[in-house]
Amino acid sequence: MRFSTLILRNLFRRRTRTILTAAGLAVAIAAVLDLVGVSWNFERAFMTLYVGKGIDLVVVRAGITNQLSSTLDQKLGDRIREIEGVAAVAPSLMDVVGFEQANIASALINGWESGSLLFRGSHILEGRTFRPDEKNVALLGRVLALNLGKKVGDALDVAGEPYQVIGVYESDSLFESGALIVPLATLQHMMGREGQVTGFVIQARSSAADDVAALRKRIESAIPGVAATPARDQVERDVQLRLVRVMAGATTALAVLLGSVGMLNTMIMTVFERTQEIGVLRALGWKRRRVLSLILGEAVCLGVLGAIMGMILALVGMRCLMLAPTARGFIDPSVPPPVLAFGLVLGLVLSVLGGIYPAVRAAALDPSEALRHE
């Protein structure tokens, strides 16, 4: 009998225990993959918001970790334009709104100026963009338009205000595809924040790191009370993204602890039940290394089975997560391949952590003592 066949045969002697152990690993791994996947997709979507538009700096009120809570005077944009090294400036006002009739708890609403550089990376699929003098018109992201069942020409109620849909767009960023864009002045009036914005995005004349760093210092020196942050740093500091990362890290640590303990319990029981069998193998000439490889191989196969089941469960879980109203338009339902690969690595780590002690114990059994075991 081949060595690999023996491993698989031993693994499925106790099918119920094997399946339950693999299922326990799968649930732990799926939880980790979903949280890591959400964190990965969040960061990718945030980076696309800035990098895809050629944005070098984001200016918000100093000390703010969430741009939604930032408040700046729109007139600061004129002062920023006069600073050496600034190529383009665009004000932005952001908020979230709900559409109860479509069971959408929150959708991002952006207030932009007509022709703003923020429109880069957005492609009009139907209709047109708004003109400088238009009010109470809206562009819907493709995902949001599908969720609302709206098309060009339809009326739309936003926080009690009537709007007309004049276009449907698709963005390189998932967040924008699940959002809506309205004229800046219209959103300022609706929010009661006339003359205010949540921040400015800046395109530098030179995107070299040293030039951007120098421009950042000039802006913060010229305008006290603001923070000019590089796009990547703005993403790294986002409080929601940091929270998701912490949750993913804590879940991974918990999964490693519980998964390895579950694997350890299963493999110890396996060694205990097969003590006489191991004694026979040792008496027949099996070396300690071969016995260790047998038990550890069974643990690795069990870990791989749990990882595969966990990856499938993670993919299903992400799809189910999209059924939640708060997730629509904010979460990419896909699990990136690198995250799935991490699930396989996690399964292998759990199998080694949980299987190494029982394997060493089995290899250390004395043949004569093992044969007398009952």
N, C-alpha and C positions, 0 to 999 in steps of 0.2 A: 504494500500500500504506500502510495506517495505521501511525503511528509505534509504537504498542503492539504491533501484529502483527509488525512488523519485529523488535522486541525479543525476543518469544517465539520467533520463527523462528530468530534468531541463537542464542538460548539452547539450543535443542535440535538444533543442528547436530552437536554432539558429545554425544550423549545419555548415553553411558557416563560421560564425564567430569562432566557435569552432575549425573547421579544420584549418583555417588560423592562429589562435593563436597557436595551437599545431604545425603547420608547422614552424612558426617563432621560437618557442622554439627548435624544432628539428634541424634546421639549426645551431643555436647557440651551442647546445649541441654537434652536430656532429663535428663542428669545434674544439671544446675543446677536444673531445675524440681522434680525429685524431692527434692533436699536442701532447697530453699527451701520446698517444700510440706510436708515433714516438720516443719521448723522452725515454719512458720506454724500447722500443726495442733497441734503441741505447745503453742505459746503460747496458742492459743485454748482448748485443753482445760484447761490449767493455770488460765487466767483464769476459766473456767466453774466450776472447783472452788471458787474463793473468792468471786468476784463474784456468781455465781448463788445462793449461800447467804447473802448479806448479810454476809460476813466482812470486817472492816476491818483487823484485825491478826493476824499469825501470830507466836507466841512460840516461839522455839527457843533452844538453847544458843548463846551468843555465839561468833562465829567459824566457825560451821557453814555450809557452802554447800549441803549436801544434807540435807534433813530426815530422811532415813532413818538418818543417822549421829548424830542429836541424841539426847541422853538427859537427861530432866528428872524431878524428883520429882513424882509425881501430886498430892501435897498442896499444891504451889504454886498449884494451881487455886483453892483457898480464899482464898489471899492476894490473888490477882489479882481475884477477885470483890469484894473489899472496897475496891478502888481506885476513886476517884471517876471517873465517866464510862464505866464498864464496864457494859454491859447484859446480856451473856450470855457464858459461857465454856464451852468444850467441849474435854476432853482427847482426844488421838488418838495411837494407836500404829500405826506402819506398818512393813511388811516385805514381802519378796517370797518367793513359794514356787513350786515347780515341780510340774507334773503330767506325769510321764514317760509314763504310759499314754495321754495325749491329745497327746503330742508338744508340750507347752507348757513352754518352758524357764523362764519367769518370769511370775508373775501377782501383781499387787498385792493384799496382804491388809491390811485396815483393822480395827483394834480400836476400837470406839466404845461409848459408854454408851447404854443404852436411852433413846430420846426426845431424843437429842443434836441440836443444831442442824445438825450435819453431815448429817443425813438430808434436809435441805432440797434440793430439786432432784432427789431420787430418787423414782421412782414405782413402787409395788408392782404388778407385772403378774400375779403369781400367788402365793398363799399369804399370809403375814403377816410382820411384823417380830418381833424377839425381845423377850421380857419381861425385867425387871430381874434376876430370879432364875435365868434360863436359862443353861446352859453347853453347850458343844460343839454349838452350832447355827450355821448359816451362811445368809447371804443371798447369792445369786449374781447378779452382773450379767448382763444379757441376753446379751451377747457371750460371756462366759465360760461361761454355762450351755449355749449352743449348741456351743461348742468342746468342752466336756466331755461333752455328751450327757446332762445331768442335769436333773431336774425336781423339783418339790416332793415330799418324802417319801423321796427317794433318800438312800442313804448316801454319804459323801464322805470320802476319806482325804486329810488335809492334813498333810504332813510327819510321817507315821506316826501321827497322831492321828485317831480316828474322829469324824466330824461328821454331823449330819443336816441336809439342805437343807430349810428351812422357808419359803423365799420366793425369788422371782426378781424383780429390779427393773431398771428402766431409768433411767439418769441423764442429765442434760443434758451431762455430761462423758464423753468416750470412755474416759478412764482408769478411771472408776468403773464404767462398763458392762462393762469387761473385768476387773473386780476382784471380790473377795468381802469381805463384812463379817461379822465375828464379834463377840461380846461382848468388851469391853475386858479384863475379868478373865481370860477364857479365853485370849486371845492373850498376855497377860502371863505366864500360867502356861506356855503352850506354848513361849514364847521364853526362859523363865527370867528374866524381867524384872519380877517382882512389884513393884507400886508405882511403876513407871516408865512414862513416855510419851515419844514423840518430839517432842511439841509441844502447844501449845494454840492454838485459834482463838478470836478475840474479836470480838464484835459491840459496837460503841460506841453510846452513847446518842445521839450526834450523828455523822453521817457526813461533816460538813464537814471539809475538808482541815486547817484550822487546829486544830479540836477533836481530830481523830485524831492529829495531830502532837504536841499537848500531852499526850494520853493516852499516847502512845508514850514520851515522856520520863518521865512519872510511873511507868510500869511499870518501865522500866529503872533508875530511881533507887531504887524500892522493893525491887527484886529484883536484886541484883548477879549478873552472870554470864549474863544472858539478853539476847536481842535481840528487840525487838518491831518487826516489819517490816510495813509496809503490804502488802496483798495483791499489788498490781501490782509492787512492788519485790521481793517474794519470788519472783515469777515471773521477773523480769529477772535475778535473781542465781542462779537455779538452774543448777548446773554442767552438767547434761546439755543444757539448752537453749542455754547459751552455747557449748558444744562443737559442737552442731549448727549454730549460726549461723556459727561460725568455719569449719567445714567447707564450709558453703554459700558463704561469701564467697571462700574459697580456690578452690573449684571454679569459681565464676563468673569469677574473675580468670584462671584457667588456660584456661577455655573461650573467653574473649575473646581471649587470646593465640593459642591454637592455631587457633581458628576464623577469626580475621582473617588469620593467616598462610596458612591453606589457601585462603581466598577470594582473597588477594593473588596466590598462585601461579596459581590458575585464571584470574583476569582478566588477568594479565600474559601468560600463554600465549595467551589469546583475542586480545589486542591484537597480539601478535607474529605470529600466524597470519593476521590480517586487515589487515595493514599496507597492502597494495595496495588492498584494498577501501576502507579509510578514506581513502586518497589519492584514489581515484576520487570518493568522496562530497565530499571537500573541493574537488576540481576542478570538481564540478558545482554548487558554490555553498553547500555546507553550512558553516555558521558553526562556530567552535570550540565555542561553547556547546551547539550541537545534537549534536555528536559526543560531548562530555562527558556530556550527558544520556542518549545512547544507551548508552554503556558503563556508566555508573552505574545506569541503569535495569535493565540486565541483571543487575548485581550485586545490586540490591535484590530483583528477582524471585527470584534464586537464594537470597537470604537468607530471603525469605518462605516459599519452598518448604521450606527446611531447618527453619524455625521450625514450620511446620505438621506436618511429619514428626516433629519433636522433641516437640511437644505430644502427638501420638498415642502416641509411644514412651514418654513420661513417664506417661501414663495406664495403659498396659499394664504399665510397670515397677512402678508403685505396687501394682497388683493382684498382680503376681508377688511383690513384697516381702512381702505378707501370707501367703505360703506358708511363710515362715521362722518357726520356732517362737518365736523371741525377739520377733517383731513382733506376734504376735497379741494383741489387746486393748490394745496400746500405740500403734498407728499407724492413723490414719484413712486408708483407701485412696483417698480423693478428693483431687484437685488443685484447690484453690480457684480460681475465675475470675480474681481479681487475679494469681495466680501464672501462670496460662496467658497472661494479657495481658503479663506480664513476659517470657515466652518470645518473644512476637511482637516486643516492643521489642528484646530481645537479638538476635534475628535481623536486625532492621533496623540495629542498631548494628554488628554484625559485617559486614554487607554494605557499609556506608559506610566502615568502617575498612579493609576489604580491597579496596574498589573505587575509592576516591578517587584513589589514585596512578596506577593504570592508566588511569583516565578522563582525568586531567590529561595524562598522557603521550600518549594517543591524540589529544587535542584539540590538543596542541602540535606534532603531526607536520606537516612541510612537505609540501604536495601533490606537488611534483616529486620530492622525495627518497623519499616513500612509494611513488610509482608505479614507481621504479627498484628497489624492494626485491625480493629473491628469497628 
